[in-house]
Amino acid sequence: MSLKPMMKGDMGKCKFCGKNAGILRDAHAECKLRNTAGTKHIFDSVRSAASNSAFDLKQLEKELYTIADTNFVQDYESNRSAFSGWQYAVNDAITEEEFTKEKYETLTRLANLSQLSGETISASKVWSKFMAGRRTKLQQEAILERELRRQTAERKRQEEAARKRKQKIEEAERHGRILLQSIIEKLKNGRRIEPNISIEDVPFILQKSEQLVWTFADTEYLQEHVVRRRSPQSNTKYAMKLVDRGTMGVTTKHIYFVGEKERFRIRYDRIVAFKEYYSSIGLTRGAASARHERFVTGDGWFTYNLVSTLAKLY
């Protein structure tokens, strides 16, 4: 069996560098590795550029050309790798649900690379998917924005309504205080005032020599009591205890109270001291064993000034 002599033409040339590659070989292993590394470098550069909205487009183009020139990457390979990197960047945005205006503008600007000029970007399936996600995101943001505007408007409406209610309450309180002050002034000047309830509706019987001045419905009656001591050495402590709830009446001679358990009247000349509280009035009778008593009417100022004025006048 005879062997065919090797011909000079059988020496292959490297398709990357153009130099002799050896017998029946079309590329150097090193050149092939450089080509593979170069296409991957182009892919990575384009993909990573999408994460930086401030990337320099012209600088990136120069970088891609340099990578291609120094790694035996043909134009079609460079364009294909760049397009693949861009698609992956778009897919990254979809995966992260990053459909912001900034990301949209970054990907659009990246698509203007000269290496991608031959690609039909708008026809890309992954780009269509991104745009669909972006439309959904924009719709959700619009709905959220409308809801936020509605909530803001509702909050402002409630705040305005609360402000008006507070203003009305304050005005009513001012008018009420003016009215109560005028009642006190009338008493001090010896003028008769009209009680806030008809005499036929009061739950107690007035004496012939007195006149009804005012009544306080739903009044709490409290008495001072001794707190049980834990040991003989402990100091004696006192506290106010709720005894009953009922109607308190103020006349020109007495303080009346009618509840479910307690019914009594106190002559002004039997009271040695009054004390004003925020929503109640306290008093102490003249008896040595008398306990401090308190009537919670809701307006300590008016009650105190009313009974103390009547006690001085009558």
HELIX and SHEET records of a PDB file:
HELIX    1   1 LYS A    8  ASP A   10  5                                   3    
HELIX    2   2 ALA A   29  ALA A   49  1                                  21    
HELIX    3   3 LEU A   57  THR A   70  1                                  14    
HELIX    4   4 ASP A   75  THR A   95  1                                  21    
HELIX    5   5 LYS A  101  LEU A  110  1                                  10    
HELIX    6   6 SER A  114  LEU A  116  5                                   3    
HELIX    7   7 ILE A  121  ALA A  123  5                                   3    
HELIX    8   8 LYS A  125  LYS A  188  1                                  64    
HELIX    9   9 ILE A  199  ASP A  201  5                                   3    
HELIX   10  10 TYR A  268  ARG A  270  5                                   3    
HELIX   11  11 GLY A  300  LEU A  313  1                                  14    
SHEET    1   A 2 MET A  11  LYS A  13  0                                        
SHEET    2   A 2 ASN A  20  ILE A  23 -1                                        
SHEET    1   B 7 ARG A 263  ARG A 267  0                                        
SHEET    2   B 7 HIS A 254  GLY A 259 -1                                        
SHEET    3   B 7 LYS A 237  THR A 251 -1                                        
SHEET    4   B 7 LEU A 212  VAL A 227 -1                                        
SHEET    5   B 7 GLU A 293  VAL A 296 -1                                        
SHEET    6   B 7 SER A 280  ARG A 285 -1                                        
SHEET    7   B 7 ILE A 271  GLU A 276 -1                                        
END                                                                             
